Amino acid sequence: MSQASPRRRREVLDALRRGTVPHQGLDLLAVGLDRFEGTIDAELETVRAGGAVFKAVRGEYGSGKTFFARWLGERAKQKGLAFAEVQISETETPLHRLETVYRRVCESLETLQFPPSAFRPVVDAWIFALEQEGDVATMIEKRLASVSQTTPAFAAALRGYAAAQGDDDVSTSEGLAAWLAGQPHVASGIRRSAGVRGDLDHFGALGFLQGLLTVLRDSGHPGLVLVLDEVETLQRVRTDVREKALNALRQLVDEVDGGRFPGLYLVITGTPAFFDGTQGMQRLPPLAQRIATDFTTDARFDNPRAVQIRLPGFTRPMLEEVGTSVRDLYASGSQSERLKSVVDDQYIGDLAAAVTGSLGGRAGVAPRLFLKKLVADVLDRVEQFDDFDPRVHYAPTVSGSEMTDVERNAASSVDDVEL
């Protein structure tokens, strides 16, 4: 296991204690992803060199799609790329309105140096670099020439932002930064100062994304990993909205393939039902054909270079392996020998069996609750109370109030499992 600084250790354990996927330090928890590492790193190098990559990640609920996406993002940041994760939502981020997707990209944008939102620091670094080369307005026009052919407002707003920064006009610079990031309802006077009108719409969003990639590249970040998570939510929307969303996704994939977005690594995640079912991608044959991948062979022979890859989900041995890694990570802080003695590998296996059994025997659904209970209910108590023995003083229980819908559905079939 990789060495962890006290800060990374704390961030990972705090997230597990809350029952969420950590945003940092995922290499400390990665289990079963070795098979993807070589291909992912090669594709990230393709993006760093100015290419573009599209990847579809499929897996059932609980198979670790969000973990995989953030693990990929962490590897990307280590290579100098930026990362943005967008949760597709029927109400907040509908895929058929790409302006909302672009807005969430800017809100969640992060780099190795800056947490979300890194949009302003990236833009400021870009303008500072241009100042070293000559007149900022001229350099902006030169660098964004290809973007300006389709979306001249992006360059115009950047020129206005740079001018406002130079004049120490805080309200104007903040307003134009918000407008560049796709935020609606920026005051008309601020927009007029830069010669732009209205709010960003669906058709301008692709141009703004193209501009953002240029800004990232020129400010020292040669690419962007963009994850569109939970696209299976499209199955639950109205038919006309679903068709618009699938068309928007097809357009985005085609633009990536056509070379409009050098430096973009686009990832979508979804369930097998979305990729294969009649209410998902199969409703738009050109898109389904573009992403089609043969999964009829044994999963051992899956091709990680394919446009669509599948996550097999957690097994009991994998659950125990990640539990041991978390125990060792926790023990690296204090009381190492006692923690490893009281919470030994046998106990971790027993706890994994208990949590999995409470969820209908489905190990793939168990990681979140298992790790939460391991950290918050067991390791924290062992560290704080010298006489606490989890075998004697703790009986693992799973209540409905602490479960997600997927976990609750798994638990509802627990009576069918022979223990």
Order of alpha helices (4+ residues) and beta strands (2+ residues): alpha-alpha-beta-alpha-beta-alpha-alpha-alpha-alpha-alpha-alpha-alpha-alpha-beta-alpha-beta-alpha-alpha-beta-alpha-alpha-alpha-alpha-alpha-alpha-alpha
